[in-house]
Amino acid sequence: MKSVSGQGEVFSFVIYHRTYHPAIPAPYVVASIKLDNGVLLISNIIDCEPEIVHIGMQVQVVFEQKSGIKLPMFTPTVHTNKPFQLKRGNISA
């Protein structure tokens, strides 16, 4: 087993606008996080508005207590209130 830094970036994500369970109110972000060592992990992005989440955003792990279990979730390493605007050329193939 290897230790990892808990640092990474958003690889892909989706914003859910419908509440499927009362414990998780919408909107919320589910993202694929690429850790610095290359491992991909599915988790939530928290502590920011869903509209500012974008591919390549730098994040770090935080552990949230949910129903007696500590879950890894991610928060932006640099907080910004500027929404991401998708423009031609933002996404590379």
Long-range contacts (C-beta under 8 A, 24 or more apart in sequence): 2-37, 4-35, 4-36, 4-37, 4-39, 5-35, 5-36, 5-37, 6-35, 6-60, 6-61, 6-72, 7-35, 7-36, 7-58, 7-59, 7-60, 7-61, 7-77, 8-33, 8-34, 8-35, 8-36, 8-41, 8-58, 8-59, 8-60, 8-61, 8-74, 9-33, 9-34, 9-56, 9-57, 9-58, 9-59, 10-34, 10-45, 10-53, 10-54, 10-55, 10-56, 10-57, 10-59, 11-40, 11-55, 12-55, 13-45, 13-53, 13-55, 15-50, 15-51, 15-53, 23-66, 29-53, 31-74, 33-59, 33-74, 41-72, 43-71, 43-72, 43-73, 43-74, 44-73, 44-74, 45-73, 45-74, 45-75, 45-76, 46-73, 46-74, 46-75, 47-75, 47-76, 47-79, 48-75, 48-76, 48-79, 49-81, 49-83, 51-83, 51-84, 52-76, 52-80, 52-81, 52-82, 52-83, 52-84, 53-84, 54-84, 55-91
